[in-house]
Amino acid sequence: MRSQDVAELAGVSVRTLRHYHRIGLLPEPVRRPNGYRSYDLATIARLLRIRRLTELGVPLHQVTEMLETTPRRDLLDDIDGRLAAEVDRLQGQRRQIARLRRTGERADVPEGLAELLSLGPSDLAAGVLGEIDQDTLLVIARVIGPDNLNRQALSNLADVLRPWSEDAELAAAAQDFDRLAVDAPPGEVHRVADRLATVLAPMAVSLVRTPTGRALEAAAAGGWPDPAQDSRLNRAQARAMERLLVRLAREGTG
C-alpha cells in the first residue's frame, strides 16, 4: 500500500504520517523500484495502534512506551486527569454559550464584562473615545483576573462607572473630542482635553480609592498601553489625550 492509501485507511493525513516517520514513531517503509513507498502489514498495524493511543489522549512522546508494554497506572491516571480537565473546559464553554443564548450579551468579551461595557452614554460608545474606553476595559478585566474574572473587583469598577452611565456632559465632551480636526489649534485641543478632564476627574479619584484602582495602579507601573499612541486618534486627538491623562494623573494623586 502507498502512503496516501495508508493514511486514508488509518484516518490521518499524509503530513501526519510523515511526521511519525520523522520522529521515529513509525518505521520508514521500503521503496519499490518505481519510487513509491510500500507499507507492510506490521507497519500499517502499528500506525493503527498509534492512532488509537492518540485518540485516547496519549502524548506522542509516550506512545512508544504504551505500544511496547502494559501501560503504567500512573501514566493512565495522568492521561485521565488531562482529559477530565479538558472536559471541564468544554463544559464551561457550553455554559457560556448557553448564557449568551439566554441573555443576548456580546460573545467577544469575558463573562461579567458585558455590563461594564454598557456603562457609558450611548453617544460616547459610538465615537473613537468610546472605542478606546471599551478596549481599555477589556485590558483592565484581564489584569483584574487573568483566568477567572474577580467579580468583586468588577463590581467595584461598575460602582465607579455607573453614576456616569447617563451623564450628558460626558457625552458632549466626548463628542467634542471626536470632532477634533487633525489641524485643530492648541487652544482648541486644550479646551477639549480640559472639558473631559473636568468630567472624568471625580471618576478617576473614586476609582483610585478602591482596591481595584490600586491594583490597576500597580499593574500600570509595570507597563500599560498608552491611549495617546492609539492609531485611531488623529494628531490633535493624540495631543488632547496626552493632556487629559496628565490632568487625570494629577487629580488622582492630588
Summary of the structure (lengths in Angstrom):
residues: 254
radius of gyration: 29.0
end to end distance: 79.1
largest distance: 84.9
contacts: 675
relative contact order: 0.07
helix: 71%
strand: 2%
